[in-house]
Amino acid sequence: MEGLIKGLNDVGLGEGGDDKHSDDSRKNEQTISSSQSQEQGNDQNSNNLAMPEDAEETVDAERQLAGDNGLHQQGRRTVPTSQWREFKLPPSQQEYLSHVEAGINLEPTTEELGDLSKACNRLWTLDFNGLVPGKDFLINLGQGKMVNQKGDLALESLFSWVKEDVFQRPTYSRFCSLLDNYEPSQRLSEVVTEEEKYEQDGFIEEISRTAPIQYLFRLLSLKGAVQGDYEDFKTLLKALWFDLYERGGVSESSSPFEHVFVGEIKGGKETQVSGFHNWIQFYMEEVKGRVNYHGYIFPPKSGKIPDEESKLLSVQFEWNGVLKLVSSTLVGVSPEFELALYTLCFLLGSQDNHVSLGPYNVNIKIYRLEGRLGSAFPIAK
């Protein structure tokens, strides 16, 4: 990655801090637990999805009534996983999307080159793979609460349903296949297998064919934030998101992808959740019965109370029985959009990035960990 980014510490202006693996049999058996107090504090300083491998592979979970095990009633839901086998092949043997259709304008405007908020909003408009509330998924918010208020105020899961074919979309399917590659505890160093490296390569190749990532490359190149051609840029993205680093005093125990999208458990007694800001991971963990949604967090006084159409949420939940007081997430956005958004704010922004995403005024919070991306998440303004 050296030489591709012109001084990460210079281009990214903010400061901050943020504070695995197993063989196939462990991946099919492991259960995890977690917790977090207030979001910014924990982020400043995983989960193994047990997947069957038969021809009819699905994630399938029946949830119990609250009172039996604290989890809300949930109907039968499935996530297709049959495509995941291909993702373990060498990248040259895999099949990918075609590139963005000709005729789509991906060139940054002068205004976008000079205004981070306008560039982020352009990414929002280019998320052609994002989902539509009520059509592709449905959420049930339950009751709202203050950030420090404990207790389960939600009678049901956050996600009532997500259409099964969403997880057959190439970037979604590839993203999901990465979620079981990590040890949740920060006290354990990661061991990345060859097949997992293939999954990472395939994911980067897949998203590189989408509009948000191609626009991101054009913008960063024109800003002088990255050097080289598109192949170099894909190498940069993989290194930025998947290269391991030390977190919590343990070498090679974390990565930006794991922290932001999957979640980690930190602390000597493993009593706090760190990261975990992705809606897909939240849904997958709900399906497996590992997440118990407690309700949404009231927005700032000037903010709008969320509803079933909302795509920006702050929520409280338990992850395998351990409370996370608040976690914010963009709901229904595509993996390529979210990765592009956080990459853009990391390379061109600061710790606080006040931007517009469609109808939402958001602070994209970026924390750095010795020059690397430590954490990234949205906060409603």
N, C-alpha and C positions, 0 to 999 in steps of 0.2 A: 504494500500500500504506500510505501515511502515514495515520494515524488509525485504521487497522483493528487494529493491534497496539498494546497499551499498553506502550510502551517495551521493545523487544526486549532491550536490555541490562539492564533491571531485572527483567523477568519471567524471562529465562534467567540463571541465577546463575553459570554457569561461565565460565572464560576459556580462551583457547588460541588457536592459530593454525594455519593450514594454508597451509603456505606461503602454421580450423575452417572454415572451411567451404569448401565447394567447390560447384561446379556439379554437375549430374547425372552428367556423364561422369567427373569425378574421384571421385564417390562409388562408381562402379562399377569403379574401377580401383585405388584407393589401398590400400596395405598399410602397416601400422604396426609399430613395435617399442617395447619398454618394459622397465622394471626397477624394483625397490624393495628397500630393505633393511628394517630392522625397521619394523613397521606403525605404531606410535604415532609414531615419530620422523618418518616420511615424511608421515603425514597431518597432523601438527601444523604444521608449517611452512605412444585412442578409435578410436574405431574406426570405420572405414567398412566396413559389411557389403556386399559386392558382391552385389546382388540382381537376378536377371533380372526382366523385366517382361512376360513373355508370359502367356498365359491359364493356364498350368500352373505359375505362379511357385512356386519352392521354393528354400530353401537346401539344397544337396546337396553333401556332401563325402566323398571317399574318403581316409582317412588312411593313411600309409605305416608300415611296420614300423620300430620303433626301430632305429637304426643307419643307416638311409638318410638321414633328416633329423632324427633325434632325437624324432620324434613316435611315439606309440603306435599300435598297430593298432586300427582303428576301422571298424566296418561302415557301411553306407549309412544315412544319417539325413537326414530332410527336415524343414523348417519351412515351413508354408504362409505365403505372403506376399500372396496375391491380394487380401486385404482392405485392404492398405495404400494402394491407389490412392484409395479413398474418403476416407481420413484426410487427404488433401491438399486436399480441398474445403473451402469456407467452413463453419464449424461448423453453421450453420443448415441446411445441405444434407446433413448426415450423420445416420446413424441410431444410436441409443443404446439401452443396456439400459433396462428398466423400473426404477423405484426399488425399494428394498428392500421385500420382501413385508410387507404389513400383519400385525400380530401379533407381530413381532419387537421385543423390548424393547431400545431403544437409549438409555434414560435412565441416566445415571451414578448410582451409589449414593452415599450419604453417605461410605462408606468409600473409594470410588474418588476422590471429590473431595478427600479428605484424604491419599491415599497414592498416589504416582506408580506404585509397583510394582503395586498392585492395578488401577490404570487400564490399565497396559501389559498385564497379564494378561487383562483384559477384552477388549482389542483382539485378543489371541491367540485367545480363544474366538469372537470375531466374524469371524474370517477364514474364512468359509464357502467361499471360492474358493481356499484353500490346497490343496496337493497331498498325496497319501498315498504315502509310500515303499513301493516294491514294487508299487503299483497304478498310479500315474501316472508314476513315474520310478524308476530304479535307479542307485545309485552303487556304485563299486568303489574302496574306499579305498586298497588297496595297503598299503605299509608306512608306519609312523610314523617321525618323526625329531625331533630337537631343532631349535629355531628357527634356530640358526646353522649347522646341518649342511647341507652342499651335496651335490648328486648326486641323480640320478633313481632313486628307489626304487619307482616305480610302473610296473608292466608294462603297464597299460592306462590309458585315459582315466578321469577321475573319473566322468563320466556314461556308464554303459553305454547308457542310452536314456531318453528322455522321450517320452511319448505325443504323437503328432502333434496330436491334437485339443486338447491344452493350449494350443497357440499359435493356436487358433481362438477361444478364449475372448476376449471383447471387451477386457478390461483387459490381458491378456497380449499380445494382438496389437497393441494401441495402444502399449504399452510398448516392444515390440520395434521398432516402426517409428521410434521416437525415437533408437535407438542409433547410427544412421549419420549423425546430424546434426552431428557434432563433429569438429574438428581435434584430434588427440591431443596435439599439442605445446602446452605452456603458453607458448611463445615466439610463438605466432600468435594474433592477435585473431580472435574469432568473427564471422562474418557470418551473420545469421539471415534466411532467406528468408521470404517470405509464406506459402508452403506449409508450412514448418516451424513457423511460428506457429500455423497451423491445426491441425497435428498436436498441438502443445502444448495448445491450447484443447480439442481433442477428447478428449485424454487426461484432462485435469482434469474435464471434464464427465462422462466415463465413470466415473471412480473416485468422483465425487461422489454417484453413485447407489448406492454400496455401503455396507454396514454399518460397516466401520471408519472411513470418512471421516465418515459422518453422526454416529456416536458421538463422534468427535473434535470435531466442531463443537459438539455439545451440551456436552461437557465443558469446552472452552475458553471457551465463552460463559458458563457458570455460574461459572467461575473468574475471569471478567473479563479473560482474556488476549487476547480478540479482541472487536471491536465490529462492529455491523452485522448484516445478514441473511445468508442462505446464499449469495446471489449475491456479496456482498462477500467472504465467506469463500473462495469459489472464486477470486476475483481475488487474494486474499492468497496462496493456495497457489501460483498460477502465478508470482507475483512472487517468492515465497520460494525456489522451486526452479529457476526458469528465467531470472530476470533475471541478466544478465552482470555480472561484476565483475573487478577486477584480481587476478591471482595470479602470483607470480614476477616482478613488476615490469612486466608487460604488461597494458595496459588491456583490459577486455572479452575476456579470454582464457579465462574459466572461469565455471562456475555450480555450485551445489550438485548439481543433477541430473547434470551431466557428471562431476563429481569422485567422488561417492559411487557412482553406479550404472554409469557407463561406464568411468571411469579416465582418467588423464592421464599424460603423460610430462614429467618436469621435469628441470632441470639443463641446463647449457650444452651438454653432449655427449649429452643425452637418454639418460641411462643409468639413470634411476630411474622406477619406476611409482609414482604417487600415487593414492590412492583405489582404485577397482575392488573393490567389496564386494558385488556383486550376482550371485546364482547364475544368473540368466537370461543375463546378459552372458557369464558364464563358459562356460555351455553353448554359446551361439551362437558364441563364439570357438573353442571346441573343435571344433565342427562345421566351421568354416572353416579349421581347421588352424593357428590362430594362438596357441593356448594348449597348452602341454605340461605336464601335471600331474606333479609330482614326489613327491607323498605328503602325508599329513596331519601336522600338528604335534601332538606329544604335549600333552595338556592339563596344567594344574597338577597337582601331586602328589595333591591331593584329588579331582581330576576323574575322570570316567568316560571310558575309552577309547571313541572313537566307533565305530559300526558302520553297517551299511547302512540302519538305521532312523533314524540321527541327522539332525537338522535344524539343528544348530549345529556348524560346522566351522571350523578354522583350517588353511589349506593352504599349500603352497609350489608355485610353478609358474613357468614361463617364458612370457612374452608376446612372441611373435615373437623368440625367442632371447635375451631378457634376463630375468634371474632376479629374481623377487619372493620374498624370503625367507619372508614370512608375510602372509597376508591372511585375515581372518575374514569369515564370511558366514552368513546364515540361508538354509537350503536348502529349497526347496519352498513358501516363503511367497508370497503374492500380491503384486503390485506395490502395491495399495492398502494392504495391511497394513504393508508396509515403510515406505512414505512416511508413513503415519499415525503409526507408532511413532517415527520420527526427528523428525517435526514436533512431536509431543507432548513428547519429551525436550528438544528445542531450546527450546520456548516455556515449559515449566514446570520443567525440570530444570537440572542443572549440568553440569560437565565429565564427572563420573563419576556414572552413574545405575545403581545396583544394583537390578535388578528381576527378577521372575520371569516367565517366558514358558512357560506349561505346565510341563513337567518340567525346564526349564532355568533355572539361576541365571546371570544375565548382567549384565555391566556394559556399558550402552550408552554408548559414548564419544562426546562431543560436543565438537568444536572450533569456536571462533568466529573469524571473520576480519573484524575491524573491524565487529562487530555483526551480521554476516551468518553464515549457516550455512557453516562451512568444511569440515567433514567429520563423518561419523557412521558408526559401525560397532559391531558387538557383539564382546565379549570374554568367552569362557567363564570362569567363576569356579571 
